[in-house]
Amino acid sequence: MRRVVLWVVLCGLVTALCCGCAGGEGRDEGRAPGAPTGVTARAGSATSVHVMWNAVDADPAVSAYEVYRGSEKVQEVPGSGHMLDVVRLSPSTAYVFTVRARDGDGRLGPRSREARATTPAATAADRSPPTPPGAVTGRALGSRAVQLSWTASTDDRKVVSYEVHQGGVRIHSVGGGQTATVVTGLRPGTRYSFTVRARDAADNVSAAGAPVRLTTASGGDEGADTAPAGFRASFHLADGSYYLDLSWAPPRVDGVVTEYQIQLDGRPATSLVWGGTPPRGRAAYSFYLGREEGAGHRVRLRARLPDGTWGAFSAERTVTTGAR
C-alpha cells in the first residue's frame, strides 16, 4: 500500500476513497465550499480577459462566485455560471486572477490557484472588425453537450478570440487560434441555436457566422465525446497483493478536468481529485484490489466536466488478477 501512496504524492493527486458511494456524497455538513479548480485566464482583447473555472459541488449549493484581479474583487457571478469577461483592463499588461465560491449560507471558501494572462498591445485607429467565422457546423454529443467548429476569421491585425452565442446571449469564449469548442451543461431533448463571432485586439467584433441549430438527445445519455478516451486497465502484483493500473486521456472539452470517478464492478469505488496541475495528456492511477488470484473485475471511469456535470463513462474494461 505504501507504493500507491507514494505514487499519489509524487503526482500531486489528492484521492478520496469512497467505496460504495458517489464521488460527491458523504461530505461533511456545515463547511465552506472548496476552492474552484481548473481556473484559466485568456486575453479576449487588449482590454479584456476571459476567466473560466470549474463548478464547485457544495451543500448548500454555491450561490455566487467572486472573481479577483490581484487582491481586488472585480465582480460576482451567480452560482450557475463559471466564466466571466473582466473588462476595462490595460493593454500589454500581465494580470493575475483567482476565484472564490460562496454557498447559500454565506460561507466563503478559499481562493483558487492563480491564473495569469497578458493582454495584447492595443492597435491604434483600428476600426475594422474581423470577417465572420465561416462554415460553422455542429453536432449534438448526447443529451447535454454539443460540438461546434468553424473556419478561421481574418483581420487586418489579428483575431484574439471567438465568442459563442446561444440565442442572443454570449455563453463562451475561446482563443483566436481555436476553431472548435464543446459546449456542455445543456438540457436533454432541447433545440438550441448557436452563432460564433470573432473579436480583435481593438475590441472590434465581427458579424455572426451562420447560425447552427441543434437538438440534444432525449434521456440521460451524456454523449460519448465527453467520456475519457483510450481507457486501459491492467494489474500488477506487489508484496503478495494485486493493484489495478488504469490510464486514459481526458475528454476533449473546453476547460480543465480535475475530478474523475472510477466505477468498479458496477459500483462507485474511488474519486480522484487533482490537487496540482492535472495532466493534459494521458493520466494514470493505481489502487489496491486484494490478494485473491483469479478474481475478475469490471472497471470504467467518467470525468466531472468544467460546468459541474458528469460526462459519459469510458468503455468498460475487464481485468482478472493473475491472468496472463
Solvent accessible surface area in square Angstrom, and as a share of the most:
residue,aa,sasa,rsa
1,M,115,0.51
2,R,210,0.76
3,R,153,0.56
4,V,13,0.08
5,V,83,0.48
6,L,105,0.52
7,W,75,0.26
8,V,17,0.10
9,V,104,0.60
10,L,133,0.66
11,C,61,0.37
12,G,34,0.33
13,L,6,0.03
14,V,95,0.54
15,T,42,0.24
16,A,48,0.37
17,L,104,0.52
18,C,19,0.12
19,C,107,0.64
20,G,38,0.36
21,C,42,0.25
22,A,30,0.23
23,G,17,0.17
24,G,20,0.19
25,E,107,0.48
26,G,79,0.76
27,R,102,0.37
28,D,80,0.42
29,E,132,0.59
30,G,47,0.45
31,R,164,0.60
32,A,47,0.36
33,P,6,0.04
34,G,40,0.39
35,A,38,0.29
36,P,4,0.02
37,T,47,0.27
38,G,14,0.14
39,V,23,0.13
40,T,38,0.22
41,A,18,0.14
42,R,103,0.37
43,A,17,0.13
44,G,7,0.07
45,S,0,0.00
46,A,1,0.01
47,T,43,0.25
48,S,9,0.06
49,V,0,0.00
50,H,12,0.05
51,V,0,0.00
52,M,11,0.05
53,W,1,0.00
54,N,9,0.05
55,A,28,0.22
56,V,25,0.14
57,D,71,0.37
58,A,16,0.12
59,D,63,0.33
60,P,44,0.28
61,A,73,0.57
62,V,17,0.10
63,S,57,0.37
64,A,8,0.06
65,Y,2,0.01
66,E,11,0.05
67,V,0,0.00
68,Y,19,0.07
69,R,65,0.24
70,G,41,0.39
71,S,100,0.65
72,E,95,0.42
73,K,93,0.39
74,V,42,0.24
75,Q,93,0.41
76,E,69,0.31
77,V,12,0.07
78,P,90,0.57
79,G,22,0.21
80,S,111,0.71
81,G,23,0.22
82,H,31,0.14
83,M,44,0.19
84,L,19,0.10
85,D,31,0.16
86,V,6,0.04
87,V,71,0.41
88,R,215,0.78
89,L,12,0.06
90,S,57,0.37
91,P,52,0.33
92,S,74,0.48
93,T,44,0.26
94,A,78,0.61
95,Y,30,0.11
96,V,36,0.20
97,F,0,0.00
98,T,10,0.06
99,V,0,0.00
100,R,56,0.21
101,A,0,0.00
102,R,58,0.21
103,D,2,0.01
104,G,52,0.50
105,D,96,0.50
106,G,47,0.46
107,R,71,0.26
108,L,61,0.30
109,G,2,0.02
110,P,74,0.47
111,R,95,0.35
112,S,9,0.06
113,R,166,0.61
114,E,105,0.47
115,A,8,0.06
116,R,166,0.60
117,A,11,0.09
118,T,84,0.49
119,T,2,0.01
120,P,43,0.27
121,A,66,0.51
122,A,62,0.48
123,T,30,0.18
124,A,88,0.68
125,A,84,0.65
126,D,14,0.07
127,R,196,0.72
128,S,54,0.35
129,P,74,0.47
130,P,5,0.03
131,T,66,0.39
132,P,66,0.41
133,P,4,0.02
134,G,27,0.26
135,A,75,0.58
136,V,15,0.09
137,T,77,0.45
138,G,27,0.26
139,R,124,0.45
140,A,39,0.30
141,L,7,0.03
142,G,13,0.13
143,S,0,0.00
144,R,80,0.29
145,A,1,0.01
146,V,0,0.00
147,Q,57,0.25
148,L,0,0.00
149,S,42,0.27
150,W,12,0.04
151,T,74,0.43
152,A,65,0.50
153,S,10,0.07
154,T,89,0.52
155,D,33,0.17
156,D,86,0.44
157,R,123,0.45
158,K,143,0.60
159,V,16,0.09
160,V,20,0.11
161,S,5,0.03
162,Y,1,0.00
163,E,5,0.02
164,V,0,0.00
165,H,27,0.12
166,Q,56,0.25
167,G,51,0.49
168,G,76,0.73
169,V,99,0.57
170,R,93,0.34
171,I,44,0.22
172,H,10,0.04
173,S,6,0.04
174,V,2,0.01
175,G,10,0.10
176,G,21,0.20
177,G,86,0.82
178,Q,53,0.24
179,T,50,0.29
180,A,40,0.31
181,T,5,0.03
182,V,14,0.08
183,V,12,0.07
184,T,28,0.16
185,G,42,0.41
186,L,12,0.06
187,R,152,0.55
188,P,46,0.29
189,G,42,0.41
190,T,28,0.16
191,R,155,0.57
192,Y,14,0.05
193,S,37,0.24
194,F,1,0.00
195,T,24,0.14
196,V,0,0.00
197,R,80,0.29
198,A,0,0.00
199,R,39,0.14
200,D,0,0.00
201,A,11,0.09
202,A,35,0.27
203,D,56,0.29
204,N,28,0.14
205,V,52,0.30
206,S,1,0.01
207,A,64,0.50
208,A,35,0.27
209,G,6,0.06
210,A,68,0.53
211,P,64,0.40
212,V,15,0.09
213,R,135,0.49
214,L,24,0.12
215,T,71,0.41
216,T,3,0.02
217,A,42,0.32
218,S,93,0.60
219,G,48,0.46
220,G,61,0.59
221,D,81,0.42
222,E,35,0.16
223,G,1,0.01
224,A,84,0.65
225,D,56,0.29
226,T,1,0.01
227,A,13,0.10
228,P,6,0.04
229,A,56,0.43
230,G,43,0.42
231,F,4,0.02
232,R,157,0.57
233,A,26,0.20
234,S,60,0.39
235,F,37,0.15
236,H,68,0.30
237,L,95,0.47
238,A,6,0.05
239,D,112,0.58
240,G,38,0.37
241,S,7,0.05
242,Y,15,0.06
243,Y,9,0.03
244,L,1,0.00
245,D,36,0.18
246,L,5,0.02
247,S,25,0.16
248,W,0,0.00
249,A,28,0.21
250,P,27,0.17
251,P,10,0.06
252,R,217,0.79
253,V,19,0.11
254,D,30,0.16
255,G,23,0.22
256,V,15,0.08
257,V,12,0.07
258,T,9,0.05
259,E,28,0.13
260,Y,4,0.01
261,Q,2,0.01
262,I,0,0.00
263,Q,22,0.10
264,L,31,0.15
265,D,57,0.29
266,G,41,0.40
267,R,153,0.56
268,P,35,0.22
269,A,10,0.08
270,T,5,0.03
271,S,4,0.03
272,L,0,0.00
273,V,52,0.30
274,W,14,0.05
275,G,32,0.31
276,G,21,0.20
277,T,119,0.69
278,P,17,0.10
279,P,44,0.28
280,R,175,0.64
281,G,44,0.43
282,R,102,0.37
283,A,5,0.04
284,A,45,0.35
285,Y,5,0.02
286,S,18,0.12
287,F,17,0.07
288,Y,95,0.36
289,L,33,0.16
290,G,14,0.13
291,R,161,0.59
292,E,119,0.53
293,E,124,0.56
294,G,50,0.48
295,A,18,0.14
296,G,52,0.50
297,H,31,0.14
298,R,103,0.38
299,V,1,0.00
300,R,73,0.27
301,L,0,0.00
302,R,54,0.20
303,A,0,0.00
304,R,30,0.11
305,L,6,0.03
306,P,5,0.03
307,D,24,0.12
308,G,20,0.19
309,T,43,0.25
310,W,43,0.15
311,G,1,0.01
312,A,15,0.12
313,F,47,0.20
314,S,8,0.05
315,A,58,0.45
316,E,80,0.36
317,R,97,0.35
318,T,101,0.59
319,V,10,0.06
320,T,52,0.31
321,T,2,0.01
322,G,18,0.17
323,A,52,0.41
324,R,248,0.90
